[in-house]
């Protein structure tokens, strides 16, 4: 009986030692992973300004059932061409050139290389933002580079008050492979507002398995994220007032996820 008891006790001690070693190994691996992930977020500079570029509605958008059709007038900006510096800045770039980012209800944008767009929408009131984009997806930021309007589909929904400060998410989006995953651009679009050290700010939380990185932006410009590991990356943008509280705007905060992957085998 005594031998059996000692055997059970020895087995219990063995199991506890294995569990302890496993826990320590997992903790060490997590610490090593966190130590290896060092993100760097820096302003993107040097892009052509396109200060005179403009985007406007070419007549009122039209409805065919639930399909919203919009045509634009573009001035001092050429769609379908490569932006100077594309391919040299290390950012994901559209081979089709400069385009329009078309965003419905602050969802993922669709890219349009001609001055028109069509969108199937559910019944209700919808907020549409469209702005000019460089070929590497950086928004053109000037008072004439965008249009913001609302459309009621199916005669349903009430118009929103968009006269206050608004923030819209643009990039990053989708899947980044190979070299494109080394430098990921973060870009957002502001309406009726700007950023400053003592005014509005945007707080970005970038996270994934084993890491979280928080940055607070006081200048409205694009930013480049470097050092992201392969896998899923979550992003959360919060539009803050001078006191650090969430601005009471239509789409705030906003959360998205992207995927970073190895280059395809050649």
Beta strands, then each sheet from edge to edge (+ up, - down):
strand 1: 40-43
strand 2: 54-57
strand 3: 62-64
strand 4: 67-75
strand 5: 99-104
strand 6: 110-112
strand 7: 116-120
strand 8: 124-133
strand 9: 146-153
strand 10: 166-171
strand 11: 175-177
strand 12: 183-191
strand 13: 201-208
strand 14: 211-217
strand 15: 223-226
strand 16: 231-240
strand 17: 254-261
sheet 1: 1+ 15- 12+ 10-
sheet 2: 2+ 4- 3+
sheet 3: 2+ 4- 7+
sheet 4: 6+ 5- 8+ 9-
sheet 5: 11+ 17+ 16- 13+ 14-
end
